[in-house]
Amino acid sequence: NDFKNLKKTNAAIEKAELKNLDRKERAHRLIRKGAMLEKYFECEHLSPDETEELLKMYANYININKPNKFKKK
């Protein structure tokens, strides 16, 4: 019985660690993408709302003209 509980506890810990790793990977990805956005669009001086406004202006054009290799599958 103790062995079963230990197994369940270990499984829960592994699941929590995996979730934490996913969160860290996502945070890292978002930070990298944000840095690229600021670099290539020269928008570090814009607020988040202004950045969104800028992106909305070009989103349709970019999505229509995006090469297939960059499209969602």
Residue pairs with C-beta under 8 A, 6 or more apart in sequence:
37 43
37 51
38 44
41 51
41 54
43 50
43 51
43 54
46 54
